[in-house]
Every structure is written in structure tokens, then in C-alpha cells.
């Protein structure tokens, strides 16, 4: 369950940032860490492209709420981090291709 849940969480989080349709925020490199403990509590460390990102107030809550909505998840806690700073190299190859980077 633990591995499946972490993958499910990473692949189901669809970000609205950067106007990329159907590109999940994991592929954008915004998710730094996902841990699921024995009690099925999920801890997520994520970042945004910049602290002034237009979705800085809404996206972290959307992510946390989406994870809490997964049936097997007892609770979710999200920590917004700024180190290391996000850059384009953190994106998956698929996301880079879609953005012509």
C-alpha cells in the first residue's frame, strides 16, 4: 500500500501552475518528497516555481486536500519549502518536451 499510495499521490496531483494542461505537479518537479507512515499519514514536501507564484496560496491547500481525499489516507500534511530553489532542471523530460524546453 505504501509504495502504491506514494505513486498514486504523485501521479494524481494535477497542477494549474504554468498553464500546462494534464501535466502533474510531480512531473513539474514541484514535489520534493512524499512519505507515508504506518498509520497511513502522508507527509509531503513541495515547492513552487517562485515565492510570488500566483497560486502560492491555493495550490498547497489543493494538494493537501487531494491527498486527504484518497481513500486509504488517514491524514495528510504538506510543508511548503524553498530549499533547494526550484529550477527547470527538476522537470521530467515529458514536461520539458511539452514546454519546448
TORKOL-4160 file (C-alpha; in steps of 0.2 Angstrom, whole numbers, padded with zeros to 4 digits, m for minus):
101
<pt num="1" X="0000" Y="0000" Z="0000"/>
<pt num="2" X="0014" Y="0012" Z="0005"/>
<pt num="3" X="0023" Y="0012" Z="m0012"/>
<pt num="4" X="0006" Y="0012" Z="m0022"/>
<pt num="5" X="0000" Y="0027" Z="m0012"/>
<pt num="6" X="0015" Y="0037" Z="m0014"/>
<pt num="7" X="0015" Y="0034" Z="m0033"/>
<pt num="8" X="m0004" Y="0037" Z="m0034"/>
<pt num="9" X="m0002" Y="0054" Z="m0024"/>
<pt num="10" X="0012" Y="0059" Z="m0036"/>
<pt num="11" X="0003" Y="0055" Z="m0052"/>
<pt num="12" X="m0014" Y="0062" Z="m0047"/>
<pt num="13" X="m0009" Y="0079" Z="m0042"/>
<pt num="14" X="m0013" Y="0090" Z="m0057"/>
<pt num="15" X="m0006" Y="0107" Z="m0056"/>
<pt num="16" X="m0013" Y="0123" Z="m0063"/>
<pt num="17" X="0003" Y="0132" Z="m0062"/>
<pt num="18" X="0012" Y="0137" Z="m0079"/>
<pt num="19" X="m0004" Y="0133" Z="m0089"/>
<pt num="20" X="0001" Y="0115" Z="m0093"/>
<pt num="21" X="m0014" Y="0105" Z="m0095"/>
<pt num="22" X="m0014" Y="0087" Z="m0089"/>
<pt num="23" X="0004" Y="0089" Z="m0083"/>
<pt num="24" X="0005" Y="0084" Z="m0065"/>
<pt num="25" X="0015" Y="0094" Z="m0052"/>
<pt num="26" X="0026" Y="0079" Z="m0049"/>
<pt num="27" X="0032" Y="0080" Z="m0067"/>
<pt num="28" X="0035" Y="0098" Z="m0065"/>
<pt num="29" X="0047" Y="0095" Z="m0051"/>
<pt num="30" X="0037" Y="0104" Z="m0038"/>
<pt num="31" X="0036" Y="0088" Z="m0026"/>
<pt num="32" X="0052" Y="0086" Z="m0017"/>
<pt num="33" X="0047" Y="0071" Z="m0005"/>
<pt num="34" X="0032" Y="0060" Z="m0001"/>
<pt num="35" X="0032" Y="0049" Z="0015"/>
<pt num="36" X="0018" Y="0038" Z="0020"/>
<pt num="37" X="0020" Y="0031" Z="0038"/>
<pt num="38" X="0012" Y="0015" Z="0046"/>
<pt num="39" X="m0004" Y="0025" Z="0051"/>
<pt num="40" X="m0006" Y="0030" Z="0033"/>
<pt num="41" X="m0002" Y="0048" Z="0037"/>
<pt num="42" X="0006" Y="0056" Z="0022"/>
<pt num="43" X="0019" Y="0070" Z="0023"/>
<pt num="44" X="0023" Y="0080" Z="0008"/>
<pt num="45" X="0037" Y="0092" Z="0005"/>
<pt num="46" X="0034" Y="0103" Z="m0010"/>
<pt num="47" X="0039" Y="0120" Z="m0018"/>
<pt num="48" X="0033" Y="0132" Z="m0030"/>
<pt num="49" X="0042" Y="0140" Z="m0045"/>
<pt num="50" X="0044" Y="0156" Z="m0035"/>
<pt num="51" X="0038" Y="0163" Z="m0018"/>
<pt num="52" X="0027" Y="0175" Z="m0028"/>
<pt num="53" X="0019" Y="0162" Z="m0038"/>
<pt num="54" X="0000" Y="0167" Z="m0042"/>
<pt num="55" X="m0006" Y="0150" Z="m0035"/>
<pt num="56" X="0005" Y="0151" Z="m0019"/>
<pt num="57" X="m0010" Y="0152" Z="m0008"/>
<pt num="58" X="m0021" Y="0140" Z="m0016"/>
<pt num="59" X="m0011" Y="0126" Z="m0024"/>
<pt num="60" X="m0003" Y="0119" Z="m0007"/>
<pt num="61" X="m0020" Y="0118" Z="0000"/>
<pt num="62" X="m0027" Y="0109" Z="m0016"/>
<pt num="63" X="m0013" Y="0097" Z="m0015"/>
<pt num="64" X="m0016" Y="0093" Z="0003"/>
<pt num="65" X="m0035" Y="0091" Z="0001"/>
<pt num="66" X="m0032" Y="0080" Z="m0014"/>
<pt num="67" X="m0021" Y="0068" Z="m0004"/>
<pt num="68" X="m0033" Y="0068" Z="0010"/>
<pt num="69" X="m0047" Y="0063" Z="m0002"/>
<pt num="70" X="m0038" Y="0046" Z="m0006"/>
<pt num="71" X="m0047" Y="0033" Z="0002"/>
<pt num="72" X="m0033" Y="0024" Z="0011"/>
<pt num="73" X="m0025" Y="0040" Z="0018"/>
<pt num="74" X="m0029" Y="0044" Z="0036"/>
<pt num="75" X="m0022" Y="0062" Z="0035"/>
<pt num="76" X="m0010" Y="0072" Z="0025"/>
<pt num="77" X="0002" Y="0086" Z="0030"/>
<pt num="78" X="0010" Y="0097" Z="0017"/>
<pt num="79" X="0026" Y="0108" Z="0020"/>
<pt num="80" X="0030" Y="0121" Z="0008"/>
<pt num="81" X="0049" Y="0123" Z="0006"/>
<pt num="82" X="0060" Y="0134" Z="m0004"/>
<pt num="83" X="0077" Y="0125" Z="m0002"/>
<pt num="84" X="0083" Y="0119" Z="m0014"/>
<pt num="85" X="0076" Y="0133" Z="m0025"/>
<pt num="86" X="0065" Y="0126" Z="m0040"/>
<pt num="87" X="0073" Y="0127" Z="m0057"/>
<pt num="88" X="0069" Y="0119" Z="m0074"/>
<pt num="89" X="0081" Y="0105" Z="m0072"/>
<pt num="90" X="0069" Y="0097" Z="m0059"/>
<pt num="91" X="0056" Y="0095" Z="m0073"/>
<pt num="92" X="0053" Y="0077" Z="m0081"/>
<pt num="93" X="0058" Y="0075" Z="m0099"/>
<pt num="94" X="0040" Y="0074" Z="m0104"/>
<pt num="95" X="0036" Y="0091" Z="m0096"/>
<pt num="96" X="0051" Y="0099" Z="m0104"/>
<pt num="97" X="0046" Y="0092" Z="m0121"/>
<pt num="98" X="0028" Y="0099" Z="m0118"/>
<pt num="99" X="0035" Y="0116" Z="m0114"/>
<pt num="100" X="0048" Y="0115" Z="m0128"/>
<pt num="101" X="0062" Y="0117" Z="m0116"/>
